[in-house]
């Protein structure tokens, strides 16, 4: 039997707001989240970016020391996921057993700040500026804080979502970039349709507003339209999660 799948919760952290209603209102009003890139943008073809201007993860997880281990994309992911779970009215081991909630998410790469990577770059470079693996192993790694390992791995944002929401069901992380968020959603839908789980949290997070990300996007040719036409896509940051449920299960607990 193929089960029908419905969306019962939405969680968003975006440059235009942190709720679907707020975002739709700002779009209808013609608001923009784009602003001038503030740092060394002379070499970049795209002069704009869209950061999330007001974001406070402590408001959702007060005095939670785990936040210190997270990169910005992970902080946005755990907040968006938490908003989605609250919107759906779901708590692991109360609404559903934690093992019966699946988690599928996608993440990006190259979202580290320059100051976090500067020690590795400085102490792993040979005299001619090339990468010296011997210096990297013997010097650079010793000068890096261990917490960096939690921030540099692409799967960590979804791991933190699992920890903070106590989700222990089937899971997967898809990376990087375009199409992978859709893959995460599709995986959640299939898991419910098969009857593996009654509920799945699915979504994505990415930060493309930092120096290294902007350089990487330009190297990939993403900003070529700016060079040719003086306009094009604008890098941004944020996270979005959906709670998917078996339609019958959702109806039984009175959810729209």
Secondary structure, DSSP 4 states (H G I P E B T S, - for coil): -PPPEEEEEEEEEBTTBSSHHHHHHHHHTT----EE--SSGGG-S--EEE--SS--GGGTSTT-GGGGG--HHHHHHHHHHHHHHHHHT--BTTTB-GGGEEEEEEE-S----HHHHHHHHHHTB-TTSSB-HHHIIIIIGGGS-TTHHHHH-TTHHHHHHHHHHT--S-EEEEESSTTHHHHHHHHHHHHHHTTS-SEEEEEEEEE--SHHHHHHHHHTTTTHHHHHHS----EEEEEEEEEEEEHHHHHHTT--
